Amino acid sequence: MAAEDTGSRETPEGAQYNQVVFAGLLAVGLIIMQDFFLLDEPDPAAWVSVASFAVAIPLLATMAIANRSLENLPEGAVPWYMTAIAVLGVLGAYVGTIAAFWHVRWWAGALFGTSSLVGLAASGMLWVRTWSGDPAGRPVDPDDVGTPN
């Protein structure tokens, strides 16, 4: 059975970037989990962090291992389920990290969550400009994103 093409393409540069992201989030999760394994009475934030990383760590490891194979797929088609695994792994890592900061101080979790959203918005805008084909970074009509120039 052939993999379903979602239109997603993996380039060598994208694969290298993804590898760094997956491995980095995996390392962060493992480092944070070391301290939580030693807690006698975890609070709710610690439980959320542990549960989130219990989901994220295996998914991120799967993506770190599968990343090279995704680069070599015919036509670069990435199956939808691999995209779902990547998204769930990254979201689990972010929720786990926010909860870990929240466990230390609630305001630290709020700051991390807010700054993560700002970074996500900035990288999303950069992604749109990069794939729009407009290197000058001029505003892009959303209907024209992804169409040949």
JOQUI-V554478 format. One record per residue. N is the residue number from 1. RES is the residue in one small letter. PSI is psi in degrees with one decimal (999 if undefined). BURIAL is 1 if it has 16 or more other ideal C-beta (glycine too) atoms within 10 Angstrom, else 0. Layout:
((N,RES,PSI,BURIAL) (N,RES,PSI,BURIAL))
//
This chain:
((1,m,128.3,0) (2,a,150.3,0) (3,a,139.5,0) (4,e,130.1,0) (5,d,118.9,0) (6,t,1.6,0) (7,g,-4.4,0) (8,s,135.9,0) (9,r,143.4,0) (10,e,119.1,1) (11,t,162.8,0) (12,p,-38.7,0) (13,e,-41.0,0) (14,g,-39.0,1) (15,a,-40.7,1) (16,q,-43.2,0) (17,y,-47.8,0) (18,n,-39.6,1) (19,q,-42.0,0) (20,v,-43.6,0) (21,v,-51.1,1) (22,f,-44.7,1) (23,a,-39.6,0) (24,g,-45.9,0) (25,l,-35.9,1) (26,l,-44.9,1) (27,a,-43.2,0) (28,v,-45.4,1) (29,g,-43.3,1) (30,l,-37.7,0) (31,i,-44.6,0) (32,i,-40.3,1) (33,m,-28.8,1) (34,q,-44.2,0) (35,d,-34.6,0) (36,f,-25.6,1) (37,f,-20.3,0) (38,l,-3.3,0) (39,l,136.3,0) (40,d,-48.4,0) (41,e,85.7,0) (42,p,139.7,0) (43,d,173.6,0) (44,p,-37.3,0) (45,a,-38.9,1) (46,a,-39.8,1) (47,w,-42.5,0) (48,v,-42.7,1) (49,s,-46.7,1) (50,v,-45.3,1) (51,a,-41.9,0) (52,s,-43.7,1) (53,f,-26.4,1) (54,a,-30.1,0) (55,v,-45.6,1) (56,a,-42.1,1) (57,i,-49.2,1) (58,p,-35.7,0) (59,l,-41.3,1) (60,l,-37.9,1) (61,a,-40.6,1) (62,t,-46.1,0) (63,m,-36.7,1) (64,a,-38.3,1) (65,i,-42.2,0) (66,a,-12.2,0) (67,n,-42.4,1) (68,r,-39.2,0) (69,s,-38.1,0) (70,l,-33.8,1) (71,e,-30.2,1) (72,n,8.3,0) (73,l,146.9,0) (74,p,135.8,0) (75,e,3.6,0) (76,g,17.0,0) (77,a,125.9,1) (78,v,121.6,1) (79,p,147.4,1) (80,w,-36.2,0) (81,y,-29.3,0) (82,m,-36.3,1) (83,t,-42.4,0) (84,a,-42.0,0) (85,i,-43.0,1) (86,a,-46.2,1) (87,v,-45.5,0) (88,l,-38.0,0) (89,g,-45.6,1) (90,v,-43.7,1) (91,l,-42.1,0) (92,g,-40.6,1) (93,a,-41.1,1) (94,y,-43.9,1) (95,v,-42.6,1) (96,g,-39.0,1) (97,t,-41.8,1) (98,i,-45.4,1) (99,a,-35.1,1) (100,a,-43.6,1) (101,f,-40.9,1) (102,w,-37.0,1) (103,h,-38.2,1) (104,v,-54.9,0) (105,r,134.7,0) (106,w,-38.1,0) (107,w,-27.9,0) (108,a,-39.6,0) (109,g,-41.3,1) (110,a,-41.6,0) (111,l,-43.9,0) (112,f,-43.7,1) (113,g,-43.9,1) (114,t,-46.6,0) (115,s,-30.6,0) (116,s,-41.3,0) (117,l,-38.8,0) (118,v,-45.8,0) (119,g,-40.0,0) (120,l,-43.0,0) (121,a,-43.7,0) (122,a,-43.9,0) (123,s,-32.3,0) (124,g,-41.8,0) (125,m,-40.1,0) (126,l,-41.6,0) (127,w,-45.5,0) (128,v,-43.9,0) (129,r,-37.7,1) (130,t,-45.6,0) (131,w,-5.7,0) (132,s,-16.1,1) (133,g,10.4,0) (134,d,91.3,0) (135,p,-19.2,0) (136,a,-12.0,0) (137,g,22.5,0) (138,r,156.0,0) (139,p,143.3,0) (140,v,136.1,0) (141,d,122.2,0) (142,p,-26.3,0) (143,d,-19.9,0) (144,d,-6.4,0) (145,v,129.5,0) (146,g,-4.1,0) (147,t,147.5,0) (148,p,146.0,0) (149,n,999,0))
//
